[in-house]
Amino acid sequence: MNENILLKAKKLIELNNGNICNRCLGRKFSDIIESSEADGNEEKGKLIQNNLNFESVNFDKEVKCETCSNILFEIDKNIKNGNILERIKGKIDYLNLEFDTFLIGSKIPEKILNRDEWLNEALDLDVENIKKEINREIGKLIEKELNKEVDFDNPDIVIMVDLRKIMDENYSQEQSNQLENIKVRIQINPIFIEGRYKKLIRGIPQTKWPCRKCKGKGCDDCNGTGKMYKESVEELISEIVLKETRGYEAKFHGAGREDIDVRMLGTGRPFVLEIKEPKIRKLDLKQIQKEVNEHSKGKTEYIGLKFTERKRKAEIKVSSPDTFKVYRALVECEDNITEKELAKIKAQLENKIIDQQTPQRVAHRRADKVRKREVRELSTKLLSSNTFEMIVKTQGGLYIKELISSDDYRTKPNVSEILETNAICKELDVIEVG
C-alpha cells in the first residue's frame, strides 16, 4: 500500500486516540484505494489497519468512534431494523407520490460534520464528507427496496432524512432507536410541459392578473375573485393539468406576450407550463391536450404538448436577433387615404430600423429607453376610404400599435407621420411567432 496513505492513516488514528471505526478510516482514503484492493469503505478501513498492524477497531464494538460519534453504526442499525425504510415509505404513501428517480439528503449533528471536515483539513484530504457516505447508504436501501433510481442531476423527488435525534445524548440507547426519532421531508421537484397556444378571442390576458385594488385578496371591485379578468391563457390550461397531477401550483412562462385585446393566431406562441409539487408525473399529454382544448373551446387552443426540461423556461424567454413576429393590423386613419399613399408606408418602413422609446402605456413596468428594431417585411391593403390592413414582419420586441400611432413621436419613423394624418390600430393579431 502507498506509503503516503499509511502515514496519513496513522496520523488519523492518532488524532482519534485509536477510536475510529473502519468505515470512517476507509472513507477518508476512498478516492485513493482502488476497489480492486478492497470493496466498500469498511473493507478499505480494515485493509489500512492490517497494513499498519494496528489492532482492528471493530465496527460493532461498543467503542465510540471519535470521527463520527458512532452515527454510522446507529444508521446501520436503523437500516437493518427497518426504521429508516418505514419512515420514508410512510411519507411517500402519505403523500401518495408517483416517482421514478430520487436523491437522498440528510441532516446530522453539526459537531459531527465539523469534526469530519476538520480532520480533512488537518490531514489535507480531498475526500467526500460524512453526509455523502450516509446519503449513499440510504440511497442503496431505497434503490433496492423501492426499485427506484438515484438521479444526481434531475431527480423527481429529494428525500431529506433528519437523523439528528438518533444522536441525542439525552436519550437512552433504546430511545434513540425509536422510529419517531427519524424525521423525513420530501421535496417534490416540478415538471415542465412545453407547447404553443393560440388565443382566439380578444379580452383574455396571458397570465392571471391580480385585482389592482385588493392585490388578489378579493373585493367588491373584482366580485371577490381577486382577479382583473375572469380567465387567462394560463388558467384555462393549468386548471386541468393541476387536477391531473395533483400539483400545488402552476406557473406559465411564455415566449413574450400579446396585449389583452390582441389575438394570437397562426401556429401559436411557445410556452412552458411549470407544475410545482406534482404528485402524479406520468401523464397522457395527448389526452390532456384534447381535454384542455374542449374545456377552452372558442377561447384558446393548445398545440404540441410535450415534457421538457427546466432550462427551457429560460430559453424561450431569451430574445435573440433572429426571433421575429408577424402581425396583422387593422388601421383607421383620421383622413381619407389612397393606394398611392399606402405605398409610401412600405417604401419608408420595410427593411428599416425603427427607433422606439418605451411606449407610454407600458412605461410603468418597462425601462424607459430607446430600442432599435427592424421591420423586415410589410404589405398593405386598402379596405375603405380611411381604413387599411397592414401585415408586418418585425424583429421581436417592436410595439406595433406605437409604430402606427407614433406615441407622441416616441417611435420614429411611424405610419401616422408617413401618411400625414393620425392613424390608430383598431385591431391587432399576431399571426406568427418565429
FENSULSUL-V703452 format. One record per backbone hydrogen bond with DSSP energy under -1.0 kcal/mol. NH is the residue of the N-H (numbers start at 1). CO is the residue of the C=O. E is the energy in kcal/mol with one decimal. If there is no record, write none. Layout:
BEGIN
NH;CO;E
NH;CO;E
END
This chain:
BEGIN
6;2;-1.8
7;3;-2.3
8;4;-2.2
9;5;-2.7
10;6;-2.3
11;7;-1.9
12;8;-2.5
13;9;-2.4
14;10;-2.2
15;11;-2.5
16;12;-1.0
17;14;-1.9
18;13;-3.2
19;16;-2.6
20;18;-1.1
25;21;-2.3
26;22;-2.6
27;23;-2.2
28;24;-1.2
29;26;-1.3
30;27;-1.0
32;29;-1.4
33;29;-2.6
37;34;-1.4
38;34;-1.4
44;40;-1.9
45;41;-2.3
46;42;-1.9
47;43;-2.2
48;44;-2.1
49;45;-2.3
50;46;-2.3
51;47;-1.9
52;48;-1.6
54;49;-1.7
61;58;-1.4
63;61;-1.4
66;19;-3.1
69;65;-1.9
71;68;-2.1
74;70;-2.3
75;71;-2.8
76;72;-2.1
77;73;-2.1
78;74;-2.2
79;75;-1.7
80;76;-2.3
81;77;-2.7
84;78;-2.0
86;82;-2.6
87;83;-2.4
88;84;-2.3
89;85;-3.0
90;86;-2.3
91;87;-1.7
92;88;-2.3
93;89;-2.8
94;90;-2.2
95;91;-2.0
97;92;-1.9
98;279;-1.8
102;149;-2.2
103;157;-1.1
105;159;-2.9
107;161;-2.2
113;109;-1.6
114;110;-2.8
115;111;-2.1
116;112;-2.2
117;113;-2.2
118;114;-2.3
119;115;-2.0
120;116;-1.5
121;117;-2.0
122;118;-2.7
123;119;-1.9
125;120;-3.1
127;125;-1.2
132;129;-1.2
134;130;-2.1
135;131;-3.1
136;132;-2.3
137;133;-2.1
138;134;-2.3
139;135;-2.6
140;136;-2.5
141;137;-1.4
142;138;-2.2
143;139;-2.6
144;140;-2.0
145;141;-2.9
146;142;-2.3
149;100;-2.2
151;102;-2.5
157;101;-1.2
158;187;-2.6
159;103;-3.0
160;185;-3.3
161;105;-2.6
162;183;-3.3
163;107;-2.8
167;164;-1.0
168;165;-1.6
171;168;-1.6
176;172;-2.4
178;175;-1.6
181;178;-1.7
182;179;-1.9
183;162;-1.9
185;160;-2.5
187;158;-3.0
189;156;-2.2
191;275;-1.7
193;273;-2.4
194;306;-3.3
195;271;-2.1
196;303;-2.1
197;269;-2.0
198;301;-2.9
199;264;-2.1
200;299;-2.6
203;260;-2.5
211;226;-2.1
215;211;-1.8
217;214;-1.2
223;220;-1.1
224;219;-2.9
225;222;-1.8
228;209;-3.3
233;205;-2.3
234;206;-2.2
236;232;-2.2
238;234;-2.8
239;235;-2.0
241;237;-2.0
242;238;-3.0
243;239;-1.3
244;240;-2.2
245;241;-2.2
246;242;-1.6
247;242;-1.2
248;276;-2.8
251;274;-2.5
253;272;-2.7
255;270;-2.5
256;254;-1.9
262;259;-1.8
263;428;-1.4
264;199;-1.7
265;430;-3.6
268;265;-1.8
269;197;-2.5
271;195;-2.5
272;253;-2.8
273;193;-3.3
274;251;-3.2
275;191;-2.6
276;249;-3.3
279;245;-1.7
280;245;-2.0
285;283;-1.1
288;284;-2.4
289;285;-2.6
290;286;-1.9
291;287;-2.4
292;288;-3.0
293;289;-2.4
294;290;-1.7
295;291;-2.0
296;292;-2.2
299;296;-2.5
300;296;-2.0
301;198;-2.1
303;196;-3.1
306;194;-2.1
308;192;-2.6
312;309;-1.6
313;310;-1.4
315;311;-2.1
316;312;-2.4
323;320;-1.7
325;394;-2.2
326;432;-2.5
327;392;-2.7
328;429;-2.6
329;390;-3.0
330;427;-2.7
331;388;-3.1
332;424;-2.5
333;386;-3.3
334;422;-2.5
337;385;-3.0
342;338;-2.0
343;339;-1.7
345;342;-1.1
346;342;-1.1
347;343;-2.0
348;344;-2.4
349;345;-1.7
350;346;-1.8
351;375;-2.2
352;349;-1.7
354;373;-3.7
355;412;-2.9
356;371;-3.0
357;410;-2.7
358;369;-1.6
362;359;-1.2
365;362;-2.0
369;367;-1.1
371;356;-2.9
373;354;-2.0
375;352;-2.5
376;393;-2.6
377;393;-1.7
379;391;-2.3
381;389;-2.1
383;387;-2.3
384;387;-2.0
388;331;-2.1
389;381;-2.9
390;329;-2.6
391;379;-2.4
392;327;-2.0
393;377;-2.6
394;325;-2.8
395;374;-2.7
396;323;-1.6
398;395;-1.1
403;399;-1.3
404;400;-1.6
405;401;-2.5
406;402;-2.2
410;406;-1.4
411;406;-1.9
412;355;-2.6
415;403;-2.5
416;404;-1.6
418;414;-1.9
419;415;-2.7
420;416;-1.1
421;416;-1.6
424;332;-2.5
426;330;-2.8
427;330;-1.2
429;328;-2.3
430;263;-2.9
431;326;-2.9
432;326;-1.3
434;324;-3.1
END
